[in-house]
Amino acid sequence: MRDRWPMQTINLTSHFLIAMPAMSDPNFSRTLTFVCEHNERGALGIVVNRPIDVTLDTLFRQVEIPLADADLGAQPVFFGGPVQFDHGFVLHRPVGAWKSTLPVGEVGLTSSRDILEAMAAGSGPRQKLVALGYAGWAPGQLEDEIRRNGWLTVRAGIDLIFDVAPESRYDAAMQVLGVNAANLSEEAGHA
């Protein structure tokens, strides 16, 4: 009998991590995280359902980019994760040709200033989520957290990020799995 699930062979890029109800880390309680990269060096994701008390207008003023679009300025900035919280990331569709973009299927994750300048000029991506910080895992750490019943995983539906209200994204991802969070056990099962 095996005592370790061979998770290392599964690539979770373009998947959602759904925090289990018993997640004790307050950074990730009831979060939905989009995995942008998962390989032998670890994993990187952006939390997509936790807006913070900062608007794009405030962020653009802080980075000294004039923003005239009031509707864009009113949009929230998100808590992307606890790593490099002072660094901004834009999860967007379409992927585009920005200076520092990691393509992730049909979306891109960009961390360069040029995307913010394009957004301010009205020529940025149609759909975007701006986040401060990211979620990061060392090699094997995410697999271990999944084995310990910290996360559920499901292939990401990108429309869920851009077309569902932030406060409904967690439950919507659970529904994709056909799971009701209230019915989940806090203990991992072992055969």
C-alpha positions, 0 to 999 in steps of 0.5 A: 500500500502506498502512503503518499499520493503521487501528486508531483505528476499532476500539473495544476496550472490553470486550476483553481485551489478552493480552500477547505472550510477548515483552512487555518491560515487566515490569508487563505480562509474561504479563498479561491486561488487561480494557479498561474504556474506549477512545476518542479520549482513550486507554484504561484497563484493569485487569490481572485475572490478577496477585494481589499479596501483600495480602488484602482483610482487610489493605486494609479495615484500611488504609482503616478499614472493619471486615470480619467476613467471613473468606472475603471477607477472605482474597481477594487484591487484584490489581495492576491496573496501574502507574498510580495504584497507591495507588488502589483499583478494584473490577471487579464484576458486577452493575453496581449503583448506586455513587457512582463507577462506569463501566459496561462492558457487564455489569460495572462499574468502581467507585472509590468507598468506598461499594462497599467499605462495601457489601462489608463489610456483605455487600450488595456485588456478588456477583462482584468483583475488587479491584485497586490501580492501573490500566493507562492509554494515551495517545491512539494509544498502545495502537493503536501497541503492538498494531501493534508486536506487543505485544498480542493482543486478543479480546472479553472473556468476563466469566466468565473474570474471575470463574470462572477461577483467576487463574493460569489466566486468561492461558492461558484467554484464549489458548485463546479465540483458539485460540492456544498462547503457545509457538507465537507469534513475537516478531516482527510480520509485515508483508506 
